[in-house]
Amino acid sequence: MRAEIISVGDELLKGQRVNTNAAFIARALAGIGIPVERIVTCSDLEHDMVSVFSESLDRVDVVLVTGGLGPTRDDRTTKATQELLKRGVELNVKAYANLAARMSQRGLEISASLRDQAMVIEGSHVVQNTKGTAAGMIICCGERFDNHYLVLMPGVPSEMQAMMELTVLPYFTELSDMVIRHTPVKTFGIGESTLAALIVDVEDSLPKGTTLSYLPHAAGVNLMISTVGKDKGGVDQDNRTVLDAIVQRAGRFIFATSEVTLEETIGSMLITAGKSLAVAESCTGGLVASRLTDVPGSSLYFLEGFVVYSNKAKHDILGVQKELIEKFGAVSEEVARAMATGCLEKSGADITVSTTGIAGPSGGSAEKPVGMLCLCVADRASGKVLSKTLFMQGDRERNKFRFSEAALCELLECLRTA
């Protein structure tokens, strides 16, 4: 089976919202062996939806649509589907009962527009909404579209995700005869071209049904190994063979081969090592601490963070000598080292990381341009104080994120070699 995803909504076309639904659906379908061949964003206009739905149904076995099932005038997905399939609608008793219960909990009556959310296309398999009010539908579209399926779901991510997990995925699992295995390879400290050169022979000898994708992001590049086939054992074996070959060639740059973040990996390593952590930040403004504490359970190892943006704060809070700042400048390895060691003393942590740099767009010079970062990691047990200077390009937001990524990568490297 093959699938396409259609995201309905003018707010997506105008850039007012980011389309996270399509990514979730594509990952979920891959897990049951249904590859997604195209993702389309469509306006709220009925004639546009009719045209796009028809094109997709002509091409693939399953078309999944999110958006346009709410109670407002711009929610026209059901009407567009009626026009496309020449079918009427009917009230679904279970969906109406769900709607009535939700309104009763809020002390509200069911209006005519709300009642419409329990109306479904005739002959559809109704997908109950456990997180909201609008019912979803799985519709077999008949001979005109070779009995291909149209799946309608709300655009609210929590509602769509619950529908996918509880109803849509089990429904199509029974119909799919393919297996897809995706394995992420997450790297740090290496660029795309360098990584490609390391694994060129792996790419040249990929097993049949296996592809390798490069996934650059703001601070580096990851890989995705994808293998498709009908035999689960064979798919798993081919996927693993490619993974092992990549790890053999680029292992020193790989921090994970699963869907874990850099922050989660660092947290696990700190727990295993029994070490505590504190951070001292200037140019990143607390972003390093924020990312580290995004991880559930980070209180087991993260003690505190200091945002010492001004020179006065660096001196008053962390004890960085004024003479050091005057001699080398706030953006220097000397100051980064003093921040990290001051953070060790102030926090009592086992390991600290510091950042000082120029995020831009102003504040740079010929000697110290915008994008310059000085960072340091200090380890109490070994006495090591390791600093470095990096240069990056981007706007202020991108530079701050890249600075935080660099600090986390340096921390990871120090934990690896401790």
Secondary structure, 3 states (H helix, E strand, C coil): CCEEEEEECHHHHCCCCCCHHHHHHHHHHHCCCCCEEEEEEECCCHHHHHHHHHHHHHHCCEEEEECCCCCCCCCCHHHHHHHHHCCCEEECHHHHHHHHHHHHHCCCCCCHHHHHHHEEECCCEEECCCCCCCCEEEEECCHHHCCCEEEEECCCHHHHHHHHHHHHHHHHHCCCCCEEEEEEEEECCCCHHHHHHHCHHHHHCCCCCEEEEEEEECCEEEEEEEEEECCHHHHHHHHHHHHHHHHHHHHHHEEECCCCCHHHHHHHHHHHHCCCEEEEECCCCCHHHHHHCCCCCHHHCEEEEEECCCHHHHHHHHCCCHHHHHHHCCCCHHHHHHHHHHHHHHHCCCEEEEEEECCCCCCCCCCCCCCEEEEEEEECCCCCEEEEEEECCCCHHHHHHHHHHHHHHHHHHHHHHC
